């Protein structure tokens, strides 16, 4: 599993989108108890924090110590530095496992083997993420040009799994039909630019070229955006399944 997010972890925590309450409500409706959950690749703990409102105990793991430093410290969340594919958790202890915007970095077979080992029979696994944001045709065109042509070659190979809505990732669980969800914000132009600065391809571009590629489109975004808030939408990707009874 790659670690693209230890650098600038404070910005990642501040500017990355958060999942809507409706998605969590749906996940909780699938669970048959609320004893213990595992938020895998928790990053800054945004999902773990919500799980902790419902579950007695949440295990939250990540390979980045810097990311975990930004996570909220709650008495019923235990943060540990562990790989997704190999943990020290006991067998069949979790009723829910979540992976948010991270599964594409994993060794799939090894992780799913670990998930099956640690999930209770009929426990729920939720692999979620979000795709490319949309605003309006004019601004979307700028963002697509930036995504494809300016930083296109700097995306990791694994980015393709998000572009394919996680449909090409193996999913050895009883998959559940899932409603559509989206993330909605009202942003100004600076909010957008701050978000773009968290993209891994932007970091890769900076490392190679010694300049921030977001600056190449900043003026165009400012001029096109105008002095107002605009609605921003992120489509949510979700594959949710149940562990087969053993």
N, C-alpha and C positions, 0 to 999 in steps of 0.2 A: 504494500500500500504506500502510495506516494504522500509526502507531506508538503503541500504547496501553500499552506496557510499559517505556518508559525510566524512568518514575517508579517508585520503589520496586523497582528491578531486583534488589536484594539479597534482598528478600522473595520475589520471583518465583523466584530461583535456589534458595532454601532450602525453599519450601513447595509447589512444583508437583510433581505426580506424575512418577515415572520409569517408563519402559517396561520390561517384563520381559525377562529373558534369552532366553526362548523366542521372542519376536518377532525379536530380532536373529539368533538362530540360523537362523530360517527365512529371513530376508533374505540372510544369508551363503550359505545353501545354493543360492540362485538365481544367485549371481554366478559368472562364469567366470574372473575374475581379481581381484586385490586391489591393483592399482596405485594407483588414484585414485578418491576419492569426493567428492561435494559435499553438504554439509548446508546446505540453503537455509533462511534465517530461523532460524539456529541458536540465537538467544536467548542463554541462559546456557551453551550448549555441551554440554548433557547428552547429546545424541545423538552429536555430533561426538566426544566423549571415547570412547564405545564403538566408533565406527567406527575410531578411531585405533588401537585394539587389534588390528585386523585388516588395515587398509589401510596401505600405505606412506606415502601422502600424503592428507590430508583438507583440502579447501577448505571453510571455514565462513563464511557470509556473513549479514549482518543489516543493517537500516537503523538500528539503535539502538547507538550507541557505548557507552551506559551498560550495556546488556545484555552486550556483548562484554567489558566490564571484569570481569564476574563469571565469565567462562568460564575453564575450566582451561587453563593454558598448557603445551602439550606441543610437543615439537620437530617432530612431523610433522603438526601442525594449523596452518594459515595462516588467521588471521582477517582479514577485510576488510569494510569498510562498503560494501555494494553492494545495489542493488535486485534483487529476484528476477527482474524482467522484463528486465533489461539488465545483463549482466556483461562483464568483460574477459577471460573464459575463451576459450581456443582451441576450435575445433570438435572434437567427437567425442573428448573426453579422459577422460570419466568412465564407470566401469563401474557406479556406483550413485549415484543422487540421492535424498536423503531430504528430506521436508518434514514436520515434526512440529507439529501443532496450529497451523498457520499458513496453509494454502492458502486458507482462506476470506477472507483479507485481500488476496489477489492479484488482479491483472488476469489472468484465466484464460488467455485466448488468447495474450497476450504471454508469459506465463511458460511455457506449454507449448511455444511456439515456441522459446524459449530452451533449455528442457530437451531438446527433440529435437535442437537444434543442438549441444549440448555432450555429450550422451550418445553412447557408442559404439554401433554397430549391435548389437542384442540386449542392450544395457545395461538395467539395472533402475531403475525409478522407484517409490518407495514414498511414498505420501501417507497419513500416519497421524495419528491424534488420539484423543481420548477423550471420551465423552459424560458425562452427568450421573451423579454417583456415587449408589450405593445403600448403605444401612446396615441399617435395619429399617423396617417400615411407619410406626411412630410418628415416628421422626426424619426419614424420607423425606418425610412429610407437611409437616413444618416447613420443610424445604429447598425443597420444591416451592412452597409458599406464598411463601417468600422470593424464589425465582427468578421466579415468574410475577407476583406481586401487589405485592411491595415494590419490587423493582428491575426488574421486567419492562419498563417503558417506557425504561429506561436501557441496555438491550442494543443494541449496534450491529446494523444491518440484517443484516450478514454472519453473525451468530450462527445464523441459520436454516439455514445449510449444515451446521453441526454437528448441529443438531436433526434434520436430514434424512440424517444419517450419510454425508454427502458424496456421496450418490447423485444429487443434482441438479447436481453439478459436472461439466463436460465432462471426458472422460478419453480423449484420442486416442492410446491405446497398446493393445497386445494385453493385455487384462486377464487376470490369473492368478487362479485360484481360491485363496482364502486361508483358512487355518484361523481359528477364532475364538480371540481372546486377551483377557485382562483384566488389569488392574492390581489387586493386592491389598495392603492395608495393615492393620495393627492400630493404630488411632489412639485417643487420648483426645479429649475435647471441645475442648481447646485446639488440637490439631492440625487439627481440622475448621475452627475459626474462623480460624486462620491461613491455611488454604487459601482459605476464602471471601473473605478480604481481598485475594487476588490477582486476583479477578474484575474484568474491565474495567468491567462495569456498576456495581460497587461504587465504583470510582474516579469514574465519571461522576456517580453519585448524590452522592458527597461534594462534587464540584466545584460542583454546582448548589445543594445544600442545606446545605453547611457542617456536615454531621454524617455519621458513619459508620453506614450502615444495618445493618451486622452487629451493632451494639450493640442494635438493636431485637429481635433474636432470641437474643442471647447467653444471657440468663437462662433462657429456655425450653430452649435446647440443654443448658445445664448441668444443669437439673433433670431433663430427660428422659434424659440420657446416663448419669448415675450415675458412681460413682468406679471406673471400670474401662476397659480397652481394649476396643474393638469392631472387628469386621471391617468394612472399607470396600472396596467394589468399584467400579472404573471400567471400563465396557465400552470396548474399543478399537475404533476405526473404522479401517479400512484399505482402501485401493485400491492395488493393486500391479500393475505392468504391465511389459511388455518393449518396448523401442524396436524398431520394425520395422527389419529389415535394409535397408540402402540399397544 
